[in-house]
Amino acid sequence: MLVEHRQRETDTDADVSPRAAPRAEPSARTDPASRGAHRASSTRRDLREILRFSLPVFLSEMLKKFRGDLQTLLLGVFSTVVNVGIFTVANKLSFVGRISSAAIMDSAEPMIAELHARNDLAQLGRLYQTTTRWIFLLNFPVILAMIIFAEPILAIFGESFTRLNEAVMYAHALGFLMAAPAALITNAHVRVDVVYEHVSTRTKALLDLIGFCVFLAPVMLLLLIYSGPVVELAWRIGEKSPETDGLPFVFLLKTAMPVFAVTMMMAGVAHAGHAALRWRGLDRHEQQTSTTIVGR
């Protein structure tokens, strides 16, 4: 009987222990130390991902930064006037070829950074091959034309290529100023999605309204007010480039500032009106989309 009694106690302890074990261990969700450790681990992981993503972009920008110093170093290597003259002309001509390569590399940098962060070396190698091929295909005809038609090109743009430099600057400025309103209307502008993507549709509409009333409208009004006298003076004196061989159209370039302000205000009003409809639940497009989804 003593043996049977001990056997019953052993069986009872074995039955109770699995149920009592979870009570003895604190839950990871309710333990502050566990939550803090998890948060710290997540922060370190996010920091590593950011560093891995931004490292290729950082190295690319550093190479661009020291490219001018490399040209100065090459000038110090040449010992004769003829070599220096050839290098100077080739450097001026290479500016035209760098336009397409700079455009391709600026577009490829985010993809390179993402592939580097994912450690996808095979896809990264294919991307480098593709970008190198396109840079060659775009640069070769330009360089060939520069060699064949060197005298007419130098006669148009000057020996220092000042007009070409300013033409590229004009194209960049006008492209940004004239494309920004269209980007706002089509919702193609860049957002810092810290909060916006994690809220409801009505909250998004409210944020769009606040952004227009607090940021967009006041800034565009200030730009319109303060750019008016500048543009008026530029037209009055027929402002030209400060360079002797530059483009004489600075007054036209400055005119783009008030035009940009007016078009951005118009686009902002349209965007804010659409946001107001979404906030009140009167957006027909979203209603049709939701009805279609429910019907499916």
C-alpha positions in Angstrom: 0.0 0.0 0.0 2.9 2.3 0.7 4.2 1.7 -2.8 0.8 2.4 -4.3 0.5 5.6 -2.3 3.8 6.9 -3.6 2.9 5.9 -7.2 -0.3 7.9 -6.9 1.6 11.0 -5.6 4.1 10.7 -8.5 1.2 10.5 -11.0 -0.5 13.5 -9.4 2.7 15.6 -9.6 3.1 14.5 -13.3 -0.4 15.6 -14.1 -0.2 18.9 -12.3 3.3 20.0 -13.6 2.4 20.6 -17.2 -0.5 22.9 -16.2 1.5 24.7 -13.6 4.6 25.3 -15.8 3.1 28.1 -17.9 2.1 30.0 -14.8 5.7 30.1 -13.6 7.1 31.6 -16.8 6.2 35.2 -17.4 4.8 36.0 -20.8 7.0 37.9 -23.3 4.2 40.3 -24.1 3.7 41.3 -20.5 7.3 41.3 -19.4 8.8 44.9 -19.8 12.3 43.5 -20.0 11.3 41.3 -22.9 9.5 44.1 -24.7 12.6 46.4 -24.3 14.9 43.7 -25.6 12.7 43.1 -28.6 12.5 46.8 -29.3 16.2 47.2 -29.1 16.8 44.2 -31.4 14.3 45.6 -33.9 16.0 49.0 -33.8 19.4 47.5 -34.4 18.1 45.4 -37.3 16.5 48.5 -38.9 19.7 50.4 -38.5 21.7 47.7 -40.2 19.2 47.6 -43.1 19.4 51.4 -43.5 23.2 51.3 -43.5 23.3 48.4 -46.0 20.8 50.3 -48.2 22.6 53.6 -48.1 26.2 52.4 -48.4 26.2 52.1 -52.3 24.6 55.5 -52.6 27.1 57.1 -50.2 30.1 55.6 -52.1 28.6 56.8 -55.5 28.3 60.3 -54.2 31.8 60.2 -52.8 33.2 59.2 -56.2 31.3 62.1 -57.8 32.6 64.5 -55.2 36.3 63.6 -55.8 36.0 63.3 -59.6 37.2 66.9 -59.9 40.2 66.2 -57.7 41.0 63.3 -60.0 41.0 65.6 -63.0 43.4 67.9 -61.2 45.7 65.0 -60.4 45.7 63.9 -64.0 46.7 67.5 -65.1 49.7 67.3 -62.8 50.9 64.1 -64.5 51.1 65.7 -68.0 54.4 67.2 -68.7 53.9 69.0 -72.0 51.5 71.8 -73.2 50.2 69.6 -76.0 49.1 66.9 -73.6 47.4 69.4 -71.3 45.6 70.9 -74.3 44.4 67.5 -75.5 43.2 66.7 -72.0 41.3 70.0 -71.6 39.5 69.6 -74.9 38.6 65.9 -74.1 37.4 66.9 -70.7 35.1 69.5 -72.2 33.8 67.0 -74.8 33.2 64.4 -72.1 30.7 66.6 -70.4 28.2 65.8 -73.2 28.8 62.1 -72.8 28.3 62.3 -69.0 24.7 63.6 -69.4 23.2 60.3 -70.4 25.4 58.3 -68.0 24.5 60.6 -65.1 20.8 60.2 -65.9 21.1 56.4 -66.0 23.1 56.1 -62.8 20.7 58.4 -60.9 17.9 56.1 -61.9 19.8 52.9 -61.1 21.2 54.0 -57.7 18.0 53.0 -55.7 17.8 49.6 -57.4 21.5 49.0 -56.8 21.1 49.9 -53.1 18.1 47.6 -52.8 19.9 44.7 -54.4 22.9 45.3 -52.3 20.8 45.3 -49.1 19.2 41.9 -50.2 22.7 40.6 -51.1 21.4 39.5 -54.5 24.7 39.5 -56.3 23.4 37.7 -59.4 20.7 40.3 -60.1 23.2 43.1 -59.1 25.7 41.9 -61.8 22.9 41.8 -64.4 21.9 45.3 -63.5 25.5 46.6 -63.8 25.8 44.9 -67.2 22.5 46.5 -68.4 23.4 50.0 -67.2 26.9 49.7 -68.7 25.5 48.6 -72.1 23.0 51.5 -72.2 25.6 54.0 -71.2 27.8 52.8 -74.0 25.0 52.8 -76.6 23.9 56.3 -75.7 27.4 57.8 -75.4 29.0 56.3 -78.5 26.9 58.2 -81.0 27.4 61.4 -79.1 31.1 61.1 -78.8 31.3 60.1 -82.5 29.3 63.2 -83.5 31.5 65.3 -81.3 34.6 64.0 -83.0 33.3 64.3 -86.6 31.5 67.7 -86.1 33.9 69.3 -83.6 34.3 72.6 -85.4 30.5 73.4 -85.8 29.8 72.3 -82.2 32.6 74.5 -80.8 31.3 77.4 -83.0 27.7 77.0 -81.5 28.5 76.4 -77.9 31.9 78.0 -77.6 35.2 76.6 -76.5 34.3 76.5 -72.9 30.8 74.9 -73.5 29.2 77.6 -71.4 26.0 77.7 -73.5 25.7 74.0 -73.3 26.2 74.0 -69.5 23.5 76.7 -69.1 21.2 74.9 -71.5 21.3 71.8 -69.3 20.7 73.9 -66.3 17.7 75.6 -68.0 16.3 72.1 -69.0 16.6 70.8 -65.4 15.0 73.9 -63.9 12.1 74.1 -66.4 11.5 70.3 -66.2 11.2 70.4 -62.4 9.1 73.6 -62.3 6.7 72.6 -65.0 6.3 68.9 -64.0 5.7 69.5 -60.3 2.0 70.5 -60.7 1.3 67.5 -62.8 3.0 65.3 -60.2 0.8 66.8 -57.5 -2.4 66.2 -59.4 -1.6 62.6 -60.3 -0.3 61.9 -56.7 3.1 61.0 -58.1 5.1 63.2 -55.8 7.4 61.6 -53.2 6.0 61.2 -49.7 7.7 60.5 -46.4 5.4 57.6 -45.5 5.8 57.6 -41.7 2.1 58.1 -40.9 0.2 58.5 -44.2 0.2 54.9 -45.4 -1.0 53.6 -42.0 -4.2 55.7 -41.5 -7.7 55.5 -42.9 -8.9 57.2 -46.1 -10.6 60.0 -44.2 -7.4 60.7 -42.2 -5.4 60.7 -45.4 -7.8 63.3 -46.9 -7.5 65.4 -43.7 -3.7 65.3 -43.9 -3.9 66.4 -47.6 -6.1 69.3 -46.6 -3.8 70.4 -43.8 -0.8 70.1 -46.1 -2.4 72.4 -48.6 -3.6 75.0 -46.1 -0.5 75.1 -43.9 2.4 74.4 -46.3 1.6 74.5 -50.0 -0.6 77.6 -50.2 1.4 79.9 -48.0 4.7 79.0 -49.6 3.4 79.5 -53.2 1.8 82.8 -52.2 5.2 84.0 -50.8 7.0 82.8 -53.9 4.5 84.6 -56.1 4.8 87.9 -54.1 8.6 88.0 -53.8 9.4 86.7 -57.3 7.3 89.4 -58.9 9.8 92.3 -58.5 12.7 90.1 -59.5 11.0 89.0 -62.7 10.0 92.6 -63.5 13.5 93.9 -63.1 14.9 91.0 -65.2 12.5 91.8 -68.0 13.2 95.5 -67.8 16.9 95.2 -68.2 16.8 92.1 -70.4 18.9 90.1 -68.0 21.5 87.8 -69.6 24.0 85.3 -68.4 26.9 86.6 -66.3 29.3 84.8 -68.6 30.3 86.6 -71.8 29.5 83.6 -74.0 26.4 82.4 -72.0 22.8 82.3 -73.0 20.9 85.6 -73.0 17.7 84.2 -71.6 18.0 84.6 -67.8 14.8 86.8 -67.8 12.8 83.9 -69.4 14.2 81.4 -66.8 13.2 83.7 -63.9 9.7 84.0 -65.4 9.2 80.3 -64.7 9.1 81.1 -60.9 5.7 82.9 -60.8 4.4 80.5 -63.5 5.4 77.6 -61.2 3.7 79.3 -58.2 0.4 79.9 -60.1 0.3 76.4 -61.6 1.1 74.8 -58.2 -1.7 76.8 -56.6 -4.1 75.6 -59.2 -3.0 72.0 -58.8 -3.1 72.4 -55.0 -6.7 73.7 -55.1 -7.7 70.7 -57.3 -5.9 68.3 -55.0 -7.5 69.9 -51.9 -10.9 69.7 -53.4 -10.5 66.0 -54.1 -9.3 65.5 -50.6 -12.4 67.4 -49.2 -14.7 65.0 -51.2 -12.8 62.0 -49.9 -13.1 63.4 -46.3 -16.8 63.8 -46.7 -17.2 60.4 -48.4 -18.4 61.9 -51.7 -15.7 60.7 -54.0 -17.5 58.9 -56.8 -14.4 57.0 -58.0 -13.8 55.5 -54.6 -17.4 54.7 -54.2 -17.5 52.9 -57.5 -14.2 51.0 -56.6 -15.6 49.9 -53.2 -18.9 48.8 -54.8 -17.0 46.8 -57.4 -15.0 45.1 -54.7 -18.1 44.3 -52.6 -19.9 43.0 -55.7 -17.0 40.6 -56.3 
